[in-house]
Amino acid sequence: MQINMTFDRPEEGPGSGPITVGWFLTSDKGAVLYDPPERVSFRQTNRAHAKSASRCPGVIQLESRYFMVKCPFDIHLGFGRDDKGKPHLINRAGTASPIRANKLGEALTLVNEAEWRYPDRPTIQLILPYCFIADELVYVTQLSAFMHYRRDPLPGTIFGGRFPLNIWPRPLMWAFEWHEPEKDIILKRGEPLFYVQFEGTGPDRPVQVVEAERTPELQKYMEQIGGVVNYVNQTFGLFKAAEALRPAKLLTPKTRE
């Protein structure tokens, strides 16, 4: 008796297997301050009981799809207006601040009042060097660190965003809409600042995040698409032109000696 058996092989190619996303810093200046993105995971919780939430497949699936970026600085910030009504930021830590005043001004900016979404909600931006890249279609979504509890909630909400990082690698900033400007913003170094989520062509494909080399090809491409937000309003309309300029390969995982 002869039995013929066939085995289905998983599809191969760019749309199969894990999605590889590279992260890098746009500058080496102060690189020691910026921790690598970490997968959100609460593995040190109670797993003894079979019905524990930490053993729930749905919870595990959710947590595994988010990566956390930590705050690099200690910041205690207030909001005020001068005698002419012009808005400005106040460094509440004063001389005790671990960041020099001029350096804090380089990292933090108060958005022009005319650009606020609401007249009573100031918008601030924390400039960061984190950037992500992939060699296949991958969307990145930036959102608040909603799974981490804060004893003292922030007095507002962050601006999230979503875009295809494979053709639009750009530094992520922390943009914050200050709903209660009478309350201070307190950020601690090492605390979760925001999450990023990556979506590829298949909902079941896992994501691996690796440190990427800032190759000459990658730097050139970023220069070609960099700063255009200052000249046009709808940058998404430039995606097709950017894709035409893009080399086939931009992600080169960094090797450690």
ZILIN-V258250 format. One record per backbone hydrogen bond with DSSP energy under -0.5 kcal/mol. NH is the residue of the N-H (numbers start at 0). CO is the residue of the C=O. Records with the same first field share a line. If there is no record, write none. Layout:
NH=CO, CO
//
This chain:
3=1
4=2
15=12
18=205
19=17
20=18, 207
21=132
22=209
23=130
25=128
30=27
32=29
33=30
34=32
37=67
39=65
44=41
51=48
53=45
54=51
55=52
59=55
60=56
61=57
62=58
63=59
64=60, 61
65=62
66=195
67=37
68=193
70=190
74=72, 186
76=184
77=89
78=180
79=87
81=85
84=81
87=79
89=77
91=75, 89
92=75
93=90
95=92
96=93
103=99
104=100
105=101
106=102
107=103
108=124
110=108, 122
114=111
115=112
120=117
121=177
123=175
124=108
125=173
126=106, 124
130=23
132=21
138=198
139=162
140=196
141=160
142=194
145=143
147=144
148=146
150=148
152=150
155=153
156=176
158=174
159=157
160=141
162=139
164=137, 162
165=137
166=163
167=163
171=129
173=125
174=172
175=123
176=156
177=121, 175
178=154, 176
179=154
182=179
184=76
185=183
186=74, 184
189=70
190=187
192=68
193=68
194=142
195=66
196=140
197=64
198=138
204=201
207=18
209=20, 207
211=22
212=251
214=212
218=214
219=215
220=216
221=217
222=218
223=219
224=220
225=221
227=224
229=226
230=227
231=227
234=232
236=233
237=234
238=235
241=237
242=238
243=239
244=240, 241
245=241
251=249
253=210
//
